[in-house]
């Protein structure tokens, strides 16, 4: 089987979907699948933005999905096009088949945590893509149940394929004898509930005084404050070191389809303090 994998999201900075794609291609190849990778290199990171950049990104995304990606699929004569989120190339007639991955339905469960314009688009376009796709990959049973119940996709077209630990064993480090910080991994999009974490951390510092550990925020965020250190774009080695020296990972997300960073922490032996949500 020959699969075209859209790896565009790996170019937009650290993210759970980027980690998923980075590990998916070699895993498919190890299973005997021939993988052709294609990415929209014209898009600017980060994903969000406003004004001119946002408009350019929207136009670039549309051109890539509806013109360039179908052209690549036809040139490469692939059997399957795999989209790592619920989007389809409408002008691409089967064959090849189109498969989408659905990570979560945050826009349904936490509408206030998603930009209203993005939510309106996602509710319509993502649902339509999932319904039209030849198969839907859900990263957890919770997400699979959502895709069926909320979007009406038949169970027969949904496949649950859970994530594995995001770190390669060769770069995973043993736990340090003494912890040096608390750790948060992720960006500051509303559903990640970073505001609650920062409020809780301020209370912790007030109670612990000089014994309080710093809070390391690993990801894109504008958050600043006493005791807070930001590592905006950690590479795999940096992230492994942050896990190794963390007293615990704090994961207050409002909704997750899977919770990859929680699995990364536990696989590294780091205690986890997480909100009780469907995918964690």
C-alpha positions as CSV (number, residue, x, y, z in Angstrom):
1,X,0.0,0.0,0.0
2,X,1.2,3.5,-0.8
3,X,0.0,6.4,1.5
4,X,0.4,10.1,1.1
5,X,0.7,11.6,4.5
6,X,0.1,15.3,4.9
7,X,2.8,16.4,7.4
8,X,2.1,20.2,7.2
9,X,1.4,20.4,10.9
10,X,4.9,19.5,11.8
11,X,6.1,22.8,10.4
12,X,3.9,24.9,12.8
13,X,6.0,24.5,16.0
14,X,5.7,21.9,18.8
15,X,2.2,20.3,19.2
16,X,0.7,17.0,20.0
17,X,-0.4,16.6,16.4
18,X,3.2,17.3,15.3
19,X,4.5,14.6,17.6
20,X,1.8,12.2,16.2
21,X,2.9,12.8,12.6
22,X,6.6,12.6,13.4
23,X,6.1,9.1,14.8
24,X,3.4,7.9,12.5
25,X,5.5,7.9,9.3
26,X,8.2,5.5,10.5
27,X,5.6,3.3,12.3
28,X,3.7,2.9,9.1
29,X,6.9,2.1,7.2
30,X,7.8,-0.5,9.8
31,X,4.5,-2.1,9.1
32,X,5.3,-2.4,5.4
33,X,3.4,0.7,4.2
34,X,5.1,2.9,1.6
35,X,4.8,6.5,2.9
36,X,5.1,9.6,0.8
37,X,5.3,12.8,2.9
38,X,4.0,16.1,1.7
39,X,3.8,19.4,3.5
40,X,2.5,22.9,2.9
41,X,5.7,24.8,3.4
42,X,4.2,28.2,2.4
43,X,2.1,28.5,5.6
44,X,3.4,30.7,8.4
45,X,3.5,29.6,12.1
46,X,1.9,29.9,14.5
47,X,-1.5,28.6,13.6
48,X,-3.4,31.5,15.0
49,X,-3.1,35.1,14.2
50,X,-5.1,38.0,12.9
51,X,-5.3,40.5,10.1
52,X,-3.2,39.9,7.0
53,X,-1.3,36.9,8.3
54,X,-4.5,35.1,9.2
55,X,-6.0,35.9,5.8
56,X,-2.9,34.7,4.0
57,X,-2.8,31.5,6.0
58,X,-6.5,30.7,5.2
59,X,-5.8,31.2,1.5
60,X,-2.6,29.1,1.6
61,X,-4.4,26.3,3.4
62,X,-7.3,26.3,0.9
63,X,-4.9,26.2,-2.1
64,X,-2.9,23.4,-0.5
65,X,-5.9,21.2,0.4
66,X,-7.9,21.7,-2.8
67,X,-5.2,22.1,-5.5
68,X,-1.6,21.2,-4.5
69,X,-2.3,18.1,-2.3
70,X,-4.6,16.5,-4.9
71,X,-1.9,17.1,-7.5
72,X,0.7,15.4,-5.4
73,X,-1.6,12.5,-4.7
74,X,-2.2,12.0,-8.5
75,X,1.5,12.4,-9.3
76,X,2.6,9.9,-6.7
77,X,-0.2,7.4,-7.6
78,X,-1.0,6.7,-4.0
79,X,-3.7,4.4,-2.7
80,X,-4.6,6.5,0.4
81,X,-4.3,10.1,1.4
82,X,-4.1,10.5,5.2
83,X,-5.1,13.9,6.6
84,X,-4.0,14.3,10.3
85,X,-7.2,16.3,11.1
86,X,-10.7,16.2,9.8
87,X,-10.3,18.0,6.4
88,X,-10.7,16.6,2.9
89,X,-9.5,17.5,-0.6
90,X,-12.9,17.9,-2.3
91,X,-11.5,17.7,-5.8
92,X,-9.8,14.4,-5.2
93,X,-11.9,11.6,-6.5
94,X,-11.3,8.0,-5.3
95,X,-9.0,6.3,-5.8
96,X,-7.2,7.3,-3.7
97,X,-9.2,6.9,-0.6
98,X,-9.1,9.7,2.0
99,X,-8.6,9.0,5.7
100,X,-8.9,11.6,8.4
101,X,-7.7,11.6,12.0
102,X,-9.9,13.1,14.7
103,X,-8.0,14.0,17.9
104,X,-10.9,15.6,19.9
105,X,-14.2,17.5,19.7
106,X,-13.2,20.4,21.9
107,X,-15.3,22.8,19.9
108,X,-18.4,20.8,20.9
109,X,-17.6,20.2,24.6
110,X,-15.9,23.5,25.4
111,X,-17.3,26.1,22.9
112,X,-16.0,29.0,25.0
113,X,-12.5,27.7,24.7
114,X,-12.3,28.0,20.9
115,X,-12.2,31.2,18.8
116,X,-15.9,31.7,17.6
117,X,-14.9,32.0,14.0
118,X,-12.7,28.9,14.1
119,X,-15.5,27.1,15.9
120,X,-18.2,27.9,13.3
121,X,-15.9,26.6,10.6
122,X,-14.9,23.5,12.5
123,X,-18.4,22.5,13.4
124,X,-19.4,22.5,9.7
125,X,-16.2,21.5,7.8
126,X,-14.8,19.0,10.2
127,X,-18.1,17.2,10.7
128,X,-18.6,17.1,6.9
129,X,-15.1,15.8,6.3
130,X,-15.5,13.0,8.9
131,X,-18.8,12.0,7.3
132,X,-17.4,11.9,3.8
133,X,-14.1,10.2,4.6
134,X,-13.6,6.6,3.7
135,X,-12.3,6.0,7.2
136,X,-11.9,8.0,10.4
137,X,-9.1,7.3,12.9
138,X,-9.9,8.3,16.5
139,X,-7.0,8.6,18.9
140,X,-9.1,7.2,21.8
141,X,-12.4,5.5,22.5
142,X,-13.7,8.7,24.0
143,X,-13.1,10.5,20.7
144,X,-14.5,7.6,18.7
145,X,-17.7,7.7,20.8
146,X,-17.9,11.5,20.2
147,X,-17.5,11.1,16.4
148,X,-20.3,8.6,16.3
149,X,-22.7,10.3,18.7
150,X,-22.0,14.0,17.8
151,X,-21.2,13.7,14.1
152,X,-23.2,10.7,13.0
153,X,-20.3,8.7,11.5
154,X,-21.1,5.0,11.4
155,X,-19.1,2.9,13.9
156,X,-18.1,0.7,11.0
157,X,-16.0,3.5,9.5
158,X,-14.3,4.5,12.8
159,X,-11.0,2.9,13.8
160,X,-9.5,3.6,17.3
161,X,-5.7,3.9,17.1
162,X,-4.3,5.1,20.4
163,X,-1.1,7.1,20.7
164,X,2.1,5.6,22.1
165,X,4.6,7.5,24.2
166,X,5.8,10.5,22.3
167,X,9.5,10.2,23.2
168,X,12.0,7.9,21.6
169,X,13.5,5.5,24.2
170,X,17.0,6.5,23.2
171,X,16.5,10.2,24.3
172,X,14.3,9.5,27.3
173,X,16.4,10.3,30.4
174,X,16.3,8.7,33.9
175,X,14.7,10.7,36.7
176,X,17.1,13.2,38.3
177,X,17.9,12.6,42.0
178,X,16.4,16.0,42.9
179,X,13.6,17.8,41.1
180,X,14.2,21.4,40.0
181,X,10.8,22.6,38.7
182,X,7.2,22.0,38.0
183,X,6.4,21.4,34.4
184,X,3.6,22.4,31.9
185,X,3.9,21.2,28.3
186,X,1.6,22.9,25.8
187,X,0.6,26.3,24.4
188,X,-1.8,28.8,25.8
189,X,-4.9,28.2,23.8
190,X,-8.0,28.6,26.0
191,X,-8.9,24.9,26.3
192,X,-5.5,24.2,27.9
193,X,-6.8,26.2,30.9
194,X,-3.5,27.9,31.6
195,X,-5.1,30.7,33.5
196,X,-6.2,28.3,36.2
197,X,-2.7,26.8,36.4
198,X,-1.1,30.3,36.8
199,X,-3.7,31.2,39.5
200,X,-3.0,27.9,41.4
201,X,0.8,28.4,41.0
202,X,0.5,31.9,42.6
203,X,-1.3,30.4,45.6
204,X,1.4,27.6,45.8
205,X,4.2,30.2,45.8
206,X,2.5,32.2,48.5
207,X,2.1,29.1,50.7
208,X,5.6,27.5,50.0
209,X,7.6,30.7,50.2
210,X,11.3,30.2,49.5
211,X,10.7,26.4,49.1
212,X,8.5,26.9,46.0
213,X,9.8,25.3,42.8
214,X,9.8,27.3,39.6
215,X,7.1,26.6,37.0
216,X,8.5,25.8,33.5
217,X,6.0,26.4,30.6
218,X,7.2,24.4,27.6
219,X,5.4,25.8,24.6
220,X,4.1,28.9,22.9
221,X,2.7,31.3,25.5
222,X,2.8,35.0,26.5
223,X,2.5,34.1,30.2
224,X,5.0,35.7,32.5
225,X,5.3,36.0,36.2
226,X,7.4,35.5,39.3
227,X,8.9,32.0,39.4
228,X,7.8,31.3,35.8
229,X,10.2,30.3,33.0
230,X,9.2,29.8,29.4
231,X,10.8,27.5,27.0
232,X,8.9,28.4,23.8
233,X,10.0,25.8,21.3
234,X,11.7,22.9,23.1
235,X,13.3,20.2,20.9
236,X,13.1,16.5,21.8
237,X,16.4,16.6,23.8
238,X,15.3,19.7,25.8
239,X,11.9,18.2,26.5
240,X,13.5,15.0,27.7
241,X,15.7,17.0,30.1
242,X,12.7,19.0,31.4
243,X,10.8,15.8,32.1
244,X,13.8,14.2,33.9
245,X,14.1,17.1,36.3
246,X,10.4,17.8,36.9
247,X,8.8,17.2,40.3
248,X,5.5,16.7,38.4
249,X,3.7,17.5,35.2
250,X,0.7,19.8,35.6
251,X,-2.0,19.3,33.0
252,X,-5.2,21.3,33.7
253,X,-6.8,21.0,30.2
254,X,-10.5,21.4,29.9
255,X,-10.8,18.7,27.2
256,X,-8.5,16.3,25.5
257,X,-9.0,13.5,23.0
258,X,-6.1,11.6,24.3
259,X,-3.6,13.7,26.4
260,X,-0.3,12.8,24.8
261,X,1.8,14.9,27.2
262,X,0.3,13.0,30.1
263,X,1.4,9.8,28.6
264,X,4.9,11.2,27.9
265,X,5.2,12.2,31.6
266,X,4.1,8.9,32.9
267,X,6.4,7.0,30.5
268,X,9.2,9.1,31.9
269,X,8.4,8.3,35.5
270,X,7.1,11.8,36.2
271,X,4.1,12.2,38.5
272,X,1.0,13.7,36.9
273,X,-1.5,16.2,38.3
274,X,-4.3,16.5,35.7
275,X,-7.8,17.7,35.4
276,X,-10.3,14.9,35.1
277,X,-11.3,14.9,31.4
278,X,-12.4,12.3,28.9
279,X,-9.1,11.5,27.2
280,X,-6.8,11.7,30.1
